[in-house]
Amino acid sequence: MDQNENLVIRLETPGDYAEVENMIRESFWNVYRPGCLEHYVIHVLRSDPAFIPELDFVMEKDGQLIGQNMFMKTVINLDGGGDLPVLTMGPICVRQDLKRRGYGKILLDHSLEKAARLGYGAVLFEGNILFYGKSGFDYARNFSIRYHDLPEGADDSFFLCRELIPGYLDGVTGVYQTPSGYYVDEAAAEEFDKRFPPKQKLKLPGQLA
């Protein structure tokens, strides 16, 4: 990738919504399930009280929208009682034809830096350590944070964490909670998908659902 090419990262605007949703749909289609829900998820999350408009980013290359990332407020239920505010992230994506060229890391690092500047302490979410480890994420288990509803001894290698304020999670033990807004109604998602060009749903190896 040419480091001198014209990249702009800015806040998403309502005029971006349809294009962003279509880009997410193209990026996630048939990846984790036949079809996808992610384009409907972001549509719903923008109206959720936990959504953070100041951390809702798009990336443009030569004036064309090529990526997006967004954040939500959530909590860790502390073992000693009470909740600790943290962030979660996503969906994050880069346009299908530009994946694996470094754009995702540029967007991710920029958005994490902005979150840190706004005073947020840590980000926890589900992802692949091989990619997100390059941006400072580690397994959440190494911070003594557990994933909600995950049986003891189950594989938690998908559950990642990065402190934005050094030491924010020192001495913390507890259970991370996924914001409720991510649990969308599949029938509503199916209806929403009719707004987009038809695509074939396929059951493929490696899908989660």
Secondary structure by P-SEA (a helix, b strand, c coil): cccccbbbbbbbcccaaaaaaaaaaaacccccccccaaaaaaaaacccccccccccbbbbcccccccccbbbbbbbbcccbbbbbbcccccccccccccccaaaaaaaaaaaaaaaaaccccccccccccccccccccccccccccccccccccccccbbbbbccccccccbbbbbbccccccccaaaaaaaaccccbbbbbbcccccc
